[in-house]
Amino acid sequence: MKRDIREIAESGRWSVEILSQLLSLRGEAQKALLLLGGEYLQNYRGREVYYRGLVEFSNLCTKDCFYCGIRKGNRHTERYDLPDEAIIAAARFALEHRYGSLVLQSGERDDPAFVDRMDRLLQIIKKETDGKLGITLSLGEQSPETYRRWFNSGAHRYLLRIETSDETLYRQLHPDNDKHRFQKRMECLRSIQRVGYQTGTGVMIGLPGQTLNHLAEDLLFIKTFDVDMVGMGPYIEHEETPLYDRRSELWSLQERFLTSLNMVACLRLMMPDINIAATTAMQAIDPVGREKAIQAGANVIMPNITPSNHRKDYLLYQNKPCTDEGADDCSHCLSIRLEMIGHHPGYDQWGDSPHYFKRMQR
């Protein structure tokens, strides 16, 4: 089976039919797929796993996405917005612990005060860390001018998850208004690429109404869009969201997890030189879920360095792991976990995607 999958990967002739079949694999056939994904990772990227210190600095959000626990309409979450000093301290922590990179993530806002604040913070962080810390932003939909401004102030990677590349399914996940348009999401992704960011996107796996064909189309979209990094994982429902009412339509958590592993492996075979994150949603289902994702082809992990007293308030989904650990505990734990599966942290490195540099030379 592994030889057959290798022949498909080497041919590069990917289709919805082929990918749907691969995503459905279980048992020994799935094991062959995951092993090949891990082999491709080692051949193309080595055994290093790059750390991105994650700072979820605010759960204030202007969006009302039906799947998200920090949506504007959720009246049962305690809102917070970390002061600048706490964010800068987290950046110093990332540098001192040799993470190499930082991810700044929050709910979606595009008001002038927020844009100005982020611009200022980026400049301060670059100065405070002597330019040694790579910076990824995950701050949602913005104008092309804002993306360029933040890029010029020091951010060099941007993650904007498409969530699903199927427009009909996308509309089922969002309110029907101008703040939640599929085409706007697409145009923002194009703007991010045009500005010059290493561009990241991703999808949720196991949504109500989603099929393996949808997910196969997602993989083809990611490849066609020529992204540099991907963060994707199982959809996990949150009881304070409208989509929770459709929980009877969901695959089991185990099926969502196993399909997510296959998605990671397939994408590694399709795009061997990109960065793929082992997301925390994997660990929310399986205690060693992130390790299994790495063994299937993921090479980025995001230790949460948000002050622990606020982690419980940034719940995009239920049962999110590591909400009660300190940043030091998280860092030490991850290093041990990686060593146990034959990988090691890429300390003091930005861990940029080789795919990005090839893309920029075309």
Buried (B, 14 or more C-beta within 10 A) or exposed (E): BBEEBBEBBEEEEBEBEBBBBBBBBEEEBBEBBBBBBBBBBEEBBEBBBBBBBBBBBBBBBBBBBBBBBBBBBBEEBEEBBBEEEBBBBBBBBBBEBBBBBBBBBBBBBBEEEBBEBBBEBBEBBBEBBEEEBBBBBBBBBBEBEBBBBBBEBBBBBBBBBBBBBBEEBBBBBBBEEEBBBBEEBBEBBEBBBEBBBBBBBBBBBBBBBBEBBBBBBBBBBBBEBBBBBBBBBBBBBBEBBBBBEBEEEBBEBEBBBBBBBBBBBBBBBBBBBBBBBBBBBBBBBBEBBBBBBBBBBBBBBBBBBBBBEBBEBBBBBBBBBBBEBBBEEBBBEBBEBBEEBEBEBBEEBBBBBBBBEEBEEE
